[in-house]
Amino acid sequence: MSYLLFTGLLYAEIVINEVCYDPKGADSGYEWIELYNNGDSDINLQGAKILCGGRTFQQVYELPSFILRAHRFLLIGESQVLQAQLITSLGFQNGGSETDGIRYVSPDGTYTDTLLYDSPNTNNLPDDTGAPGTSFAPDVPEGYSLARIIDGLDTNDCELDFISESQPTPGLPNHRYIDYALISPEVFLSDSFWHYQVAVKNLSSFTTNVSANLNIFLDESSIAEYDVPIIAPGDSLLYAGLIPVEDESNHMVKFILHLIDDPDLTNNQCSFWLWENEPQPPVINEIMYNPLTGLQEWVEIYAIDSAPGDYILKDQAENQCLFSLPSSAGYFILCPNSDSFISQYPSCPSSAILQSSGWTSLNNDGDSLYLFDEEQNLLDQMSYIGDNTHKGISLERYLTATQETKWRYCLNETGSTPGLPNS
């Protein structure tokens, strides 16, 4: 953003916060732009302008009288954007071969906030300094938006300020992708008692705006749960406690950290045996054989320990799905169309969705699934008898009080927990 002499401070607080210039399918009627009042005072936007830049910047909309409250959003959209507060035609450029731009101009014309995206800047579109722009946000795929990495944060560097957003949030706060990690988790025996200890660290350059959740499990039963407060960038918090074990048997202790929109789940969970043990192979953990209409079926694989390598999932008819597990432990999703899974099941972490080859169709009336390693060794198997009374509800693996593995329909209110611990 730029300031000219005698610029009104209030106008300098409005920024372009998120834009969808290339909606999925036809653009006409579905484009939108979100403005954000980054200041502490309400602002009347009457006379402010939205400009679209291709070869040059041209006005596409002049705002009517509208009071934008402090720290609130204004969604301006075309006719099919149902939640838009103001309706107009926009006609933004789609990028693809050279720099395009979108600009907000304050009512008095003395302040601009400019978003330049794609490159090269063949037409020398200016940034907020008036000089040809040299920093560009990415050109996003169809259906994505360009969103500020933090609502309202403006460093005048489009490359740093904006990210490609696969889950647009028109009129709502942007996703904040902050990476929390488990650091130095351990279990140890001291004074005849077992203990756990783990630190949670913010690896990102920004803070999140929500708390995280840390859960400690002993053989699938929660023994401790913590609300992790907001952690400053680079800082960490230490958590420690007793493990309630009163026998000499071997038990598994699992650490699971959950933070909304954490971009890297590979450092959010780990498990340990109290006594050294052979690594556990991955297992079939949850299946959705009869999804709601319009959604796809899926299978969740749980890597209890790190088990990188190639695997094969087969059904009773010998159809097979080939996939690879990463080096991290965790919950991983197999499905027919990985590209659309996150839009169908938005609660699933995107990093949990695996690319695969082939698919084992899950019969609604029952089937059997078999998990093999690359050497065709059988690692796990399960069978089910389907019914139509549980449409949209997954089958999940669970341990009984006597540590026996059984299957049941998911108890979560959403009907399933893809990429997350079972209910």
C-alpha positions, 0 to 999 in steps of 0.5 A: 500500500502507498501513502501520498501527502495528507493521506487520511489514515483511515483509508490506509487501513483497507486492504484486499484480503482475498480474491477469486478471479478464476472460479471453478467452471465458468467465471462469469457470475462467480468472481469475488473480492474480499476487503478487510478493515485493518484499522480500529475505526469504522470507515465509509467506503462510498466512492472507493473503487476496484480496478482490474489490471491487464494491459492497464488498470481499468475501473470495474466498480465504484462502491456505494455508501457502506460502513466497513466496521473495524476488523471486519470483512466486506465481500463484493461478488458477482451475481452467483456469489450468494453470500456477497454483501455487494453485487457487481460485475468484476471481470478479473483477469485470469493470469496464465501468461503474464502479470495481471492485477487488482487494485483498491483505490480509497474514496479520496483517491490518495491511497491504493492497495494493489495485488499483482499476480503471475509473471512476467510483468510484460505490461509494466503494471505498477505496484503501490509505489507507482513503479512497475511491480517486481513482486508477484503472487502466484497464478492460482489453479481454477477454483482456488483463491489468492489469500493473505497469509494473515488477515490484513497483514500487508508488507507491500510484497505480493509474493510474501503476503499472498498464498494460493488457497485451495479452500477459499473463505469468502467473507470469513477469516483466512486459513492461518497455516501455522506449523506446530511440531512435537519436539523431543517426545520421550517416555522413560522409567524413573523411581519405578514410575513411567513418565512422558515428556514432550515439547510443542514448538511453533516452527512458523514466522507467525502466530496462530489465532486459535489454541491447539490440542495435545492428547496423550494416549496409552493403548488407545485410551487418553491419559492426558489432554492439554489445551495448548495456548498460542505460542510465539514464533520459535517458542515452545511449551513443555508438557510432562506427566506420569503414565498410569502403568501398574504391570510389566506388560508392554504398552504403547504411548502415543502423542497426538497434536492437533492444530487447525490448518497445520500444514505439516502433520508429519511432526504432529504425532508419534508413538513409543513402546515402553519396552523396545519392540519391533516396529508395527506394520501399518493397518487398515483403520477406517473405511467409508463404503457407503458415502453420502450422495456426491461423495466418494468412498475411501480407506484410511491406513494407520501407520503406527510406526514409521513405515515408508515404502510401497504397499498394495490394497486388494479387495475380494475380487482382486482389484488393487490400489497401489500406494506409498507411505511417507517416512512419518507415522500417522493416518493416511487416506486412499480414495479414487480421486485424491484431488477432490477429496479435500473439498468433499471432506474438508476436516481431513488434513490435506497432507493425509491424502495419498496419491495412488494407482487403481482402486478397490471399489467397496461394495455396499453389501459387503466385501473384504480388504487385504493390505500387503507390503511390496513383497506380497506379505499380508499385513492386515485384513478386514471384512464387513457386511454392509447395510443401507441404514448407515449411509455416510457413516464409516466403519472404524477399528477400535481396541476393546478393554482387553486389547482385542481389535474390533470394528464398529460404525463411527461414533463421531457426529460427522459420521467419519474421521478421515485422516484423524484418530478414530472416535 
